[in-house]
Amino acid sequence: MRKRRRKAVHLSEPKLHHNVYVVLLSKAALKDLSIQRRNPSRDPFKPAVYVGMTGLPVDHRFENHKNGYKSARLVKKYGVRLLPELFEHLNPMPYEHAVQMEKDLAEDLRAQGYAVCGGT
């Protein structure tokens, strides 16, 4: 009986293809109770935003939200456009970093006065 050879496992650097993103939500989103509850001390001069993470290009992910494919309810209903100035400098990153960065970015934006949803 012949012995099977196993392929060598090469541990490589994590792939940098995950991204965090921020979507501007319309002013109507500020009337949504879930956003009001999560952001009691928001700055009334700053908009509502959604923070997310994806392995897709962020523009494709935004299109998916708007088309109802694996979409967040608030982005499908109130999403206006991406806000690359708030996230572009952070991308790309490995999955594990993106998971943490999504939470951190949401917390940072909330601390700056944005009404934030997502980012969990």
Secondary structure, 3 states (H helix, E strand, C coil): CCCCCCCCCCCCCCCCCEEEEEEEECHHHHHCHHHHHHCCCCCCCCCEEEEEEECCCHHHHHHHHHHCCCCCHHHHHHEEEECHHHCHHHCCECHHHHHHHHHHHHHHHHHCCCEEEECC
